[in-house]
Amino acid sequence: MDPEEEARFSVYVTARRDQVRRTAYLMCGDWHRADDLTQIAFVKLYGAWSQIRDYGALDAFVRRCLMRATVDESRRPWRRERAVEELPEVADVSPISGDFASTVVDREVVRQALEQVPPGQRAVLVLRYYEGLDVSATAAALECSEGNVKSQTARGLAALKAAFARQAAAPGGASS
Amino acid sequence: MTDIDPADAQLTRLFTDLANDPAAPPSTVDASSVIRAARAAAAEVEADEAPDRPTDDGAGRPPVLAPVVDDPPPAEVRQFRPSRRRRTLVALLAAASLAAVAALVIPLSLSGGSSTNTSADAERAVAQSSAGDLSAGDLAAGAAAAPPTVKAAAPDQGVSSAAAAETAAAAGSAPAADAPADGFTAGAACWPALSEPVARALAAALPAGAYGDPEPLADDCTAAPVGGALLSGTIPPADATDTAAASAAAGFALTVRISAADPGACVDADPVTGAPCVPQLDGTYLATEGPGAPTVYVYGGGNEVAIGRFPGTGASSGLSIDQLAAAAQAVLGALG
């Protein structure tokens, strides 16, 4: 890659890094893993930069790389999620008053609930409700059919609501 | 967002709020770290896949060298490295293949090298085997030089079949299939050694002191050998007065071959010498390979006993036809 292309690549990475990192965080629930996934996606983009003809499709390409990396990472033995009987305690933020405390509680509740959603359904939910993609764009990012996206969306929403309900019902659980 | 149910629109707010966590640590990813990692990965892939690549691409442009990477390679590079793993697998497969080939070739080459041994080597191996100090490798070599082929066991020749089976097992052959007939001891030679009664009867029928102890007979196997021996002429004891006979005896050699055969089978041709025999009035059969080289055949009990000179040499047996016939009858009688 010549210096000019590298400069363009740097501009793109700088502009899109935070958004990609946030999406990765929603997918994995850990900021450090999100950094790893973000780097993997951008490294793939660097390798394919010279072959890209439509720079308007960069986001879609990076999103697809990110989804692949997330799935690959989640399949590694040391990254597999474990089902537990008892959910970890929700952070006690009672000393904090006002909207900030409720915001923090909401954030933790959402993170824990999202963790309980299977990875495939979680990816669909993130792409549709955070990235704002429609069914066809989500299907393209996940390299699956639109019907699959629709069914995974329905199941993911059900799983997420069930997770919220379990947390609300748990002793000391959030009341959001 | 195009087709989101308004009832689920709050999810967007929740997700956005979670992603915009102000407590999130600062990102360690920036454009320069991505470029460094990408270059390092590309350089590693190039080094793995094209180690002999020239330093110039032919167009006058210098190759892109991987910069010094301050940070460790990214997780993907650390964890995947498919080409290196593939190369390691190929190396392991190659090593395993070499080991397998060596395991096959080395024993074959050892046995194949022994196949060029002379009959004297095989005889020596058998002699050492009977002395009990022969290694398994030598036994296998001797067996390869002269594979044993024996007839089915004759029930009336009882001696040491257990010892024969042990010797056959030591030689690497299947004892049940390759065990010699009862009364004979299989060795590395193709002719099983004479049993003790047969050897004793043979020694009694021969002129005293004219021959040494029976030695294994390795060459010229027939289809159904039962037993065989080679007896070399010896110089008579020191008190012998006939010096002419003593000097002549030094060149004598006598072979005894016992095979499973029908009576008169030698009429067609001796399987070893190729000379046809002629029936005699006394029931024996006589064949000659030339002047002074008679071989006498007697038959009984499904066996053929042939006694004569050693076909592989020009040495005479040193015995007359009557002496040979007497010795053959003695051996046949010892067989029962």
Chai-1 contact restraints between the chains, C-beta under 6 A:
chainA,res_idxA,chainB,res_idxB,connection_type,confidence,min_distance_angstrom,max_distance_angstrom,comment,restraint_id
A,S10,B,A31,contact,1.0,0.0,6.0,A-B,restraint_1
A,V13,B,A31,contact,1.0,0.0,6.0,A-B,restraint_2
A,V13,B,V34,contact,1.0,0.0,6.0,A-B,restraint_3
A,T14,B,A31,contact,1.0,0.0,6.0,A-B,restraint_4
A,R17,B,V29,contact,1.0,0.0,6.0,A-B,restraint_5
A,R21,B,S27,contact,1.0,0.0,6.0,A-B,restraint_6
A,R22,B,A19,contact,1.0,0.0,6.0,A-B,restraint_7
A,L26,B,F15,contact,1.0,0.0,6.0,A-B,restraint_8
A,L26,B,A19,contact,1.0,0.0,6.0,A-B,restraint_9
A,W31,B,A24,contact,1.0,0.0,6.0,A-B,restraint_10
A,W31,B,P25,contact,1.0,0.0,6.0,A-B,restraint_11
A,D35,B,S27,contact,1.0,0.0,6.0,A-B,restraint_12
A,D35,B,T28,contact,1.0,0.0,6.0,A-B,restraint_13
A,D35,B,V29,contact,1.0,0.0,6.0,A-B,restraint_14
A,D36,B,A75,contact,1.0,0.0,6.0,A-B,restraint_15
A,T38,B,V29,contact,1.0,0.0,6.0,A-B,restraint_16
A,Q39,B,V29,contact,1.0,0.0,6.0,A-B,restraint_17
A,Q39,B,P74,contact,1.0,0.0,6.0,A-B,restraint_18
A,I40,B,E76,contact,1.0,0.0,6.0,A-B,restraint_19
A,F42,B,V34,contact,1.0,0.0,6.0,A-B,restraint_20
A,V43,B,V34,contact,1.0,0.0,6.0,A-B,restraint_21
A,V43,B,A37,contact,1.0,0.0,6.0,A-B,restraint_22
A,V43,B,A38,contact,1.0,0.0,6.0,A-B,restraint_23
A,Y46,B,A38,contact,1.0,0.0,6.0,A-B,restraint_24
A,R107,B,D17,contact,1.0,0.0,6.0,A-B,restraint_25
A,R107,B,L18,contact,1.0,0.0,6.0,A-B,restraint_26
A,V110,B,L14,contact,1.0,0.0,6.0,A-B,restraint_27
A,V110,B,L18,contact,1.0,0.0,6.0,A-B,restraint_28
A,R111,B,L18,contact,1.0,0.0,6.0,A-B,restraint_29
A,Y129,B,L11,contact,1.0,0.0,6.0,A-B,restraint_30
A,Y129,B,T12,contact,1.0,0.0,6.0,A-B,restraint_31
A,Y129,B,F15,contact,1.0,0.0,6.0,A-B,restraint_32
A,Y130,B,F15,contact,1.0,0.0,6.0,A-B,restraint_33
A,G132,B,M1,contact,1.0,0.0,6.0,A-B,restraint_34
A,D134,B,T2,contact,1.0,0.0,6.0,A-B,restraint_35
A,D134,B,D3,contact,1.0,0.0,6.0,A-B,restraint_36
